Amino acid sequence: MATDETRTTRFAADLIAAAQREAVHESRSTRQQLDHWTRLGMRMSMRSTAARRRIERALAGEVPLAALEEEERAVANAELDVDIAGSAARTSYVDQLAREGVTTVVLDEAGRFVERRPDGTTTVL
């Protein structure tokens, strides 16, 4: 059997003052207004958590990105962009191509074009 148990707790003074002002407009007591805001925040947090799980499932490839809501897709795409940029920053494509036997041309620290062969030798162009 559920009970409407209450416990004494402390709130920041600015929250109490805001609840007192809002309670007048909503025909609630200050406590009822704080309860209302708390429950509303809890439900929004739960919704955000559910959305976060959907985004994580899409990023893991478990569900298609198209299955996400527009705002969730925007978050997922932003996370993908960050992951791709981080991966690109950590990857040396010159080294990867050299392992595959490909000669590349890169800019050195002085801004000169340098041919880099798979054996590691270089020539300033």
Secondary structure as UniProt FT lines:
FT   HELIX           13..26
FT   HELIX           30..59
FT   TURN            60..61
FT   HELIX           65..67
FT   HELIX           70..90
FT   HELIX           93..99
FT   TURN            100..101
FT   STRAND          104..107
FT   TURN            109..110
FT   STRAND          113..116
FT   TURN            118..119
FT   STRAND          122..124
//
